[in-house]
Amino acid sequence: MVDEQKINEILTRGVEDVIVKDDLKKKLLSNKKIRLYLGVDPTGVDLHLGHAIVLWKLRAFQELGHEVILLIGDFTARIGDPSGKDATRKPLSEKEVKANMKDYKKQASKILDFSKVKIKYNSQWLGKLKFDDILRLSAQFTVQQMIQRDMFQRRLEQNLPISVQEFMYPLMQGYDSVAMDVDLEVGGNDQMFNMLAGRTLQKNYNNKDKDVMTTKLLLGTDGRKMSKTFNNHIGLADQPNDMFGKVMSIKDELIGGYLELATRLPQTEIEEIKEIPNPREQKAILAKEIVKLYYGEKEAVKAEEEFDKVFRNKELPSDMPIFETAQKNYPILDLLCLPAGRQATVLASSKKEARRLVEQGAVKINGVVEKDWKKIIELQDGMTIQVGSRRFVKIKIK
């Protein structure tokens, strides 16, 4: 039996646009099984809550019995998607791509049932295209069509280069739809141009109208696009305490969007939360709900208790990464960049960042702010080093 309410939710919640919505709804109401996919380019090692929006959309289609494909863009990642970029993206090597996609399935399995998902790699067909195939592919579009993209217009206005390779990216992504002969592609709204290229190619090659569904974009904790580059992302692989703390750090004006896009709460409950006058209380409910979604109720409760312990009661975390060493003295900049704990936690990504953090008063040694970036730190067993409000390391002398 067709679940019309669930279909309406699929077509509306977190959705920016559907082309063509009436056609897609008609297919879904007919109980016809469709083939759909999400393409992910492994340009980094982490999937984050922004990716999760589309993964949950796939999960909804999966639960209705449709054929779901997770496409790993191991070929297109080596070209580089120009979407949203004001400069040409540096192409990745095959080795870098393989390293990045190593844990994608593990992370995505927090949402998808992979016994009901096909995983494909676009190198399987794009790597086999001959030059005459590429010429035929490129003949489907004009330079005028490509140059209409807003990012290219910005570069032209600023006299910045646009590579021919970047023109080829939407053709490559579009050909994925042809190779898999799909009925629907799902992706973030920044992918609309590329997805429409696939719609054109699917019509021209297979005489099939591929529908396109774009989801709203979840902004990062600081209000910019969620990206590891900006260090404002909340990763699916983040531990419960980190995930909770990052959600608590989002700007107040983002709470509504996170409730809609990053939780599975019903809309009536979301509206009730939004009526709570205290944003901190709203965020605490939101953070707990997100952690519960990926780690369960027990871990969510523990993460909330730990957050309150550190931020409300100003106590040290119960569990900190440990840096073990036999050396007794370290320059403070070196110390901040050394890996600690099983997950190789570092307090600063570089000496340049470490110096900036020290000068800004963001570094505490045993609870005392240290502003001298030239200082040599004499280590003691059990000493704690804190950077900002959420990064801690404990010293253990061997």
PyMOL commands that set and color helices and strands:
alter all, ss='L'
color gray80, all
select helices_A, chain A and resi 4-12+21-29+49-63+76-78+94-100+104-108+114-116+123-126+131-138+143-147+150-157+164-180+189-206+240-248+252-262+267-274+279-295+297-312+332-337+351-359
alter helices_A, ss='H'
color red, helices_A
select strands_A, chain A and resi 15-19+35-40+67-72+117-121+184-188+211-215+322-325+329-331+363-365+368-369+376-378+384-387+391-397
alter strands_A, ss='S'
color yellow, strands_A
deselect
rebuild
show_as cartoon
